[in-house]
Amino acid sequence: MLKRNIESKLRQMSTKFPVIAITGPRQSGKTTLCKKLFSNYTYVTLENPDTKQFAQEDPRGFLAEYNDKVIIDEVQNVPELFSYIQGIVDSTGKTGQYILTGSQNFLLLEKISQTLAGRIYIHHLLPFSYTELNLKKTDQYYHIFNGGYPRIYDKKIEPEDFFPSYIQTYVERDVRSILNIKELSLFSSFLKLCAGRVGQLFNASHMANELGVNYKTIQSWLTLLEVSFLVYQLQPWHTNFTKRIVKTPKLYFYDTGLACYLLGIRSAEEVKIHFAKGVLMENYVITEYIKETWNSGKALNAYFWRDSGGHEIDLLIDKGSSIKTIEIKSAKTIKPNFFKELTYMENLAKDFNTEKFIVYGGDEKRVQFNTSILPWNKVDLLQTASGKNKK
């Protein structure tokens, strides 16, 4: 069983909070992690119809049965439990009393904000990061193509066998349960369109026209993908140097393996020659940074920056008085023009200490032109970089 980087943090937080919530996409390893970390806890899942009915019809009786050191899986299926849990933890004063998991972030967080604020520690568990996998394979295209879903590695399942079942079993079920979408073929087309727009500014109107649906439908479908931890929108950096900055978010997938499947890519070798190779690399690096940030228990501070003149920073990390600017390239060779946008941004952001990075497809780590050059598999170093290459 592979070690998850968040394990020690979750153990620590279970001694400080009465409730721990672990959210994330289906099949990201939430249940496995909970059973490993809290092996002395009773486990119950609300995916089981009988258990779900018990919890819905008699929430007090259900929580009397499972009232201490219990893991409640897919808790969003019975949201009325949250208010009862609040009363229990307030009366007992115990820490680590409940471990809750869920695969629909919006439904969980909505109820948590209403009832458990201040009583709960929340962690988003994504599929395996590169550092968690710790594989001998060092080819970037292998990792982009396979993604990080645990079952692919635990059971040695080929991505082309895993993802069709994953989409049908989990995605379409969530589509039906949350939005009651009847035209699943249209939604499947929307999912593929999203994959074709990885790394692009999200334009709901264009997608609506292409699919023959209205703008609000596209927005609701996107929300569903976001709350199910399939896609996310990277927000533009809010600091306004000029009035010409782009304010529209960019679209990415939490797992590049799923994006590759939806793009019709069927091998790691195909990634190398695919038109989306560059944006898939960009997607991979940004998502790896998100995983490393969340797995260290820190708040996410990742953005991109672009102005109307075409100047762009792929990933910008806001540290308050300082920023980290990152250019992402799939090439294995560093070229002089890779530094252009970083230098432009450094000159523009004169009120900030700027630390510059290039993450690329090669293997060498070095400093060049006052810029840290990092291999694609060293994204974790963005968390611990010293900040020596300041302006």
VOGU-3710 file (C-alpha; in Angstrom, 3 decimals, decimal comma):
1> mlkrnieskl> 0,000/0,000/0,000  1,519/3,302/-1,099  1,958/5,978/1,551  -0,043/9,154/1,031  1,791/12,373/1,802  -1,054/13,742/3,916  -1,057/10,834/6,408  0,853/12,451/9,273  -1,128/15,680/8,947  -4,452/13,832/9,136
11> rqmstkfpvi> -3,331/11,867/12,203  -2,319/15,121/13,863  -5,574/16,891/12,997  -7,637/13,976/14,341  -6,257/14,836/17,789  -7,359/18,457/17,461  -10,747/18,384/15,698  -13,848/16,298/16,492  -14,556/15,748/12,777  -12,217/15,088/9,845
21> aitgprqsgk> -13,619/15,311/6,299  -11,803/13,859/3,304  -13,222/14,816/-0,062  -12,025/14,073/-3,570  -12,948/12,333/-6,808  -14,360/8,849/-6,778  -11,649/6,184/-6,701  -8,959/8,581/-5,445  -8,226/6,360/-2,446  -10,269/8,065/0,288
31> ttlckklfsn> -11,686/4,865/1,787  -8,357/3,029/1,622  -6,598/5,922/3,348  -9,205/6,173/6,106  -9,146/2,447/6,838  -5,349/2,509/6,970  -4,996/5,565/9,208  -7,945/4,811/11,464  -7,899/1,027/11,538  -9,539/0,912/14,976
41> ytyvtlenpd> -12,589/2,825/13,736  -15,908/1,300/12,696  -16,484/1,680/8,961  -19,906/2,310/7,423  -20,778/3,420/3,901  -23,861/5,329/2,828  -23,519/3,855/-0,643  -25,175/0,762/0,838  -28,945/1,139/0,236  -29,989/-0,381/3,557
51> tkqfaqedpr> -27,536/1,696/5,552  -28,533/4,824/3,673  -32,210/4,159/4,392  -31,449/3,612/8,089  -29,577/6,938/8,262  -32,310/8,823/6,389  -35,284/7,452/8,304  -33,725/7,405/11,762  -30,672/9,684/11,911  -30,653/9,711/15,720
61> gflaeyndkv> -30,769/5,934/15,833  -28,080/5,662/13,175  -25,700/7,947/15,073  -26,504/6,189/18,345  -25,321/2,987/16,644  -22,237/4,709/15,185  -21,443/7,345/17,791  -17,693/7,214/18,374  -14,586/6,484/16,297  -16,520/5,875/13,107
71> iidevqnvpe> -15,760/6,379/9,418  -18,859/7,396/7,473  -18,194/6,966/3,751  -20,012/9,032/1,069  -21,701/11,060/3,777  -23,185/13,515/1,256  -25,792/10,848/0,452  -27,540/11,679/3,746  -26,861/15,389/4,340  -29,344/15,605/7,212
81> lfsyiqgivd> -26,767/13,796/9,389  -24,590/16,894/9,662  -26,803/18,813/12,077  -27,098/15,763/14,341  -23,325/15,243/14,272  -22,906/18,872/15,332  -25,006/18,281/18,426  -23,127/15,114/19,331  -19,599/16,559/19,034  -20,620/19,701/20,912
91> stgktgqyil> -21,917/17,623/23,803  -19,045/15,127/24,003  -16,096/17,431/23,388  -14,099/14,527/21,947  -11,556/14,828/19,153  -11,332/12,394/16,267  -14,910/11,248/16,822  -16,003/11,160/13,167  -14,128/10,656/9,909  -16,328/11,674/6,970
101> tgsqnfllle> -15,623/11,096/3,295  -17,405/12,307/0,187  -16,953/12,596/-3,553  -19,203/15,592/-4,165  -17,435/18,634/-2,789  -20,213/21,178/-3,143  -22,799/19,120/-1,291  -20,335/18,443/1,514  -19,037/21,974/1,926  -22,495/23,497/1,793
111> kisqtlagri> -23,621/21,413/4,772  -20,311/21,804/6,587  -20,483/25,599/6,378  -23,994/25,485/7,789  -23,400/23,119/10,700  -19,779/22,113/11,368  -17,767/25,288/10,872  -14,957/25,402/13,426  -15,452/21,761/14,330  -13,995/20,107/11,251
121> yihhllpfsy> -10,705/19,741/9,363  -11,158/19,299/5,603  -8,701/17,699/3,192  -9,092/17,212/-0,556  -7,515/13,908/-1,604  -6,643/13,750/-5,299  -5,249/10,732/-7,184  -1,592/9,835/-6,548  1,026/12,527/-7,046  4,384/11,730/-8,649
131> telnlkktdq> 6,140/11,674/-5,277  3,522/9,322/-3,822  3,829/6,862/-6,715  7,626/6,757/-6,383  7,978/4,695/-9,576  11,190/3,850/-11,393  9,620/4,958/-14,677  10,808/8,509/-15,273  9,243/9,279/-18,647  6,975/12,319/-18,421
141> yyhifnggyp> 4,612/10,975/-21,071  4,034/7,767/-19,125  2,815/9,770/-16,137  0,758/12,209/-18,211  -0,939/9,314/-20,005  -1,553/7,092/-16,980  -2,575/9,792/-14,526  -2,732/8,985/-10,839  -5,854/6,960/-10,048  -4,793/4,279/-7,525
151> riydkkiepe> -6,578/1,329/-9,176  -4,507/1,718/-12,350  -1,405/0,976/-10,278  -2,818/-1,298/-7,555  -4,513/-3,643/-10,012  -2,238/-2,966/-13,001  -5,155/-1,863/-15,185  -4,434/-0,234/-18,525  -5,870/3,314/-18,751  -7,922/2,401/-21,827
161> dffpsyiqty> -9,619/-0,299/-19,717  -9,991/1,837/-16,582  -11,384/5,131/-17,856  -14,416/3,928/-19,873  -15,679/2,076/-16,821  -14,819/5,001/-14,562  -16,806/7,430/-16,685  -19,790/5,119/-17,035  -19,896/3,943/-13,431  -19,110/7,124/-11,565
171> verdvrsiln> -19,425/10,191/-13,739  -22,717/9,269/-15,380  -24,159/8,138/-12,061  -23,316/11,473/-10,472  -24,769/13,245/-13,482  -28,065/11,473/-12,968  -28,142/11,874/-9,181  -27,253/15,567/-9,026  -28,653/17,158/-12,183  -30,957/14,437/-13,521
181> ikelslfssf> -29,536/14,906/-17,012  -31,365/12,721/-19,501  -29,245/13,483/-22,574  -26,114/11,678/-21,424  -24,718/11,628/-24,955  -24,722/15,440/-24,976  -23,040/15,525/-21,592  -20,406/13,057/-22,829  -19,756/15,393/-25,763  -19,370/18,258/-23,295
191> lklcagrvgq> -16,829/16,227/-21,312  -14,785/15,626/-24,462  -15,008/19,297/-25,409  -13,575/20,166/-22,001  -10,620/17,868/-22,675  -10,062/19,609/-25,988  -9,937/22,941/-24,179  -7,368/22,057/-21,509  -5,262/25,105/-20,723  -7,629/27,472/-22,548
201> lfnashmane> -9,799/30,282/-21,228  -13,211/28,806/-20,473  -15,924/30,187/-22,749  -19,351/28,802/-21,862  -21,099/30,608/-24,727  -18,879/29,038/-27,392  -19,437/25,568/-25,941  -23,183/26,151/-25,709  -23,308/27,084/-29,404  -21,262/24,050/-30,366
211> lgvnyktiqs> -23,501/21,640/-28,453  -26,817/23,358/-29,180  -27,682/24,015/-25,523  -27,992/27,243/-23,560  -25,318/29,058/-21,579  -26,809/28,148/-18,190  -26,728/24,442/-19,065  -23,004/24,615/-19,774  -22,420/26,427/-16,506  -24,369/23,807/-14,538
221> wltllevsfl> -22,492/20,969/-16,245  -19,168/22,610/-15,488  -20,171/23,002/-11,853  -20,955/19,293/-11,732  -17,494/18,418/-13,074  -15,906/20,762/-10,548  -17,759/19,449/-7,509  -16,963/15,885/-8,604  -13,249/16,798/-8,710  -12,854/16,080/-12,405
231> vyqlqpwhtn> -11,977/19,575/-13,628  -10,997/22,867/-12,066  -10,691/26,462/-13,169  -7,350/28,140/-12,532  -8,113/31,730/-11,679  -6,208/34,706/-13,089  -3,963/36,573/-10,664  -5,937/39,455/-9,225  -3,207/42,106/-9,029  -4,000/44,674/-11,705
241> ftkrivktpk> -0,846/46,239/-13,152  -2,810/47,404/-16,165  -6,445/47,410/-17,242  -5,590/44,933/-19,973  -5,279/41,792/-17,873  -7,380/38,748/-18,702  -9,955/37,979/-16,001  -11,375/34,698/-17,370  -10,261/31,428/-15,690  -8,505/28,607/-17,532
251> lyfydtglac> -9,767/25,020/-17,590  -7,757/21,997/-16,415  -8,375/18,375/-15,395  -7,439/17,013/-11,994  -6,118/13,909/-13,765  -4,278/14,057/-17,089  -4,932/10,359/-17,674  -8,652/11,085/-17,915  -7,968/14,057/-20,193  -5,824/11,863/-22,461
261> yllgirsaee> -8,558/9,230/-22,691  -11,185/11,837/-23,596  -8,847/13,211/-26,275  -8,629/9,764/-27,848  -4,980/9,217/-26,864  -4,363/5,517/-26,351  -0,669/5,286/-25,444  2,125/7,301/-23,864  3,847/7,332/-27,265  0,825/9,095/-28,759
271> vkihfakgvl> 1,131/11,886/-26,198  4,571/12,743/-27,616  3,165/13,578/-31,057  -0,290/14,832/-30,089  -1,261/18,455/-30,757  -2,169/18,808/-27,049  1,245/17,622/-25,773  2,206/21,073/-24,478  -1,045/21,830/-22,661  -1,171/18,316/-21,184
281> menyviteyi> 2,315/18,908/-19,769  1,102/22,256/-18,433  -1,954/20,553/-16,913  0,227/17,856/-15,334  2,645/20,293/-13,696  -0,058/22,616/-12,338  -2,059/19,716/-10,923  1,086/18,241/-9,354  1,630/21,574/-7,630  -1,958/21,522/-6,355
291> ketwnsgkal> -1,467/17,985/-5,011  1,787/18,884/-3,272  0,155/21,964/-1,732  -2,913/20,164/-0,428  -0,880/17,144/0,707  1,233/19,433/2,872  -1,918/20,813/4,489  -1,473/24,293/3,002  -3,961/26,632/1,360  -3,784/26,862/-2,413
301> nayfwrdsgg> -2,323/30,076/-3,797  -1,966/29,179/-7,486  -2,978/31,403/-10,401  -2,047/32,199/-13,976  -1,493/35,656/-15,465  -2,166/36,938/-18,955  -2,677/40,345/-20,534  -4,418/41,309/-23,745  -1,046/41,725/-25,443  -0,401/37,988/-25,251
311> heidllidkg> 2,071/38,017/-22,363  1,411/35,078/-20,053  2,700/33,267/-16,964  1,575/29,611/-16,889  1,607/29,334/-13,095  1,967/32,118/-10,542  2,256/31,420/-6,825  1,263/34,340/-4,630  3,270/34,523/-1,397  2,138/37,987/-0,316
321> ssiktieiks> 5,084/40,325/-0,783  6,744/37,851/-3,136  5,641/35,776/-6,114  6,890/32,678/-7,873  6,452/32,734/-11,638  6,646/29,448/-13,519  6,983/28,781/-17,237  6,073/25,192/-18,228  7,572/23,551/-21,322  7,355/19,960/-22,575
331> aktikpnffk> 10,681/20,281/-24,446  13,749/18,510/-23,089  16,061/21,362/-24,108  16,050/24,825/-22,530  15,846/27,545/-25,172  16,555/31,290/-24,764  12,949/32,287/-25,527  11,739/30,271/-22,491  12,929/33,144/-20,266  11,119/35,920/-22,130
341> eltymenlak> 7,779/35,944/-20,284  9,436/35,484/-16,888  11,646/38,522/-17,483  8,686/40,565/-18,708  6,706/39,753/-15,566  9,660/40,458/-13,282  10,024/43,921/-14,780  6,297/44,542/-14,494  5,936/43,328/-10,880  8,533/45,698/-9,410
351> dfntekfivy> 6,753/45,887/-6,048  7,210/42,133/-5,528  10,219/39,952/-4,915  10,046/37,599/-7,881  11,402/34,061/-7,972  11,496/32,612/-11,478  11,207/28,977/-12,561  11,102/26,912/-15,705  9,680/23,401/-15,369  10,569/21,405/-18,468
361> ggdekrvqfn> 10,655/17,914/-19,931  14,355/17,361/-19,280  16,247/15,833/-16,354  18,739/18,494/-15,256  18,223/20,817/-12,295  20,199/24,044/-12,400  20,058/27,852/-12,200  20,358/29,835/-15,439  19,832/33,573/-16,015  18,769/33,923/-12,403
371> tsilpwnkvd> 16,027/31,345/-13,020  15,631/27,939/-11,355  15,380/25,181/-13,956  13,435/22,185/-12,640  12,790/18,801/-14,288  9,141/17,860/-14,785  9,348/15,331/-11,905  10,599/17,866/-9,344  7,455/19,968/-9,066  7,498/19,369/-5,309
381> llqtasgknk> 10,522/21,684/-5,104  8,249/24,621/-5,918  6,956/24,216/-2,354  10,375/24,447/-0,734  12,294/26,784/-3,075  14,401/29,212/-1,058  13,591/32,367/-2,948  17,247/33,231/-3,578  16,788/34,356/-7,164  14,986/37,586/-6,302
391> k> 15,067/40,829/-8,210
//
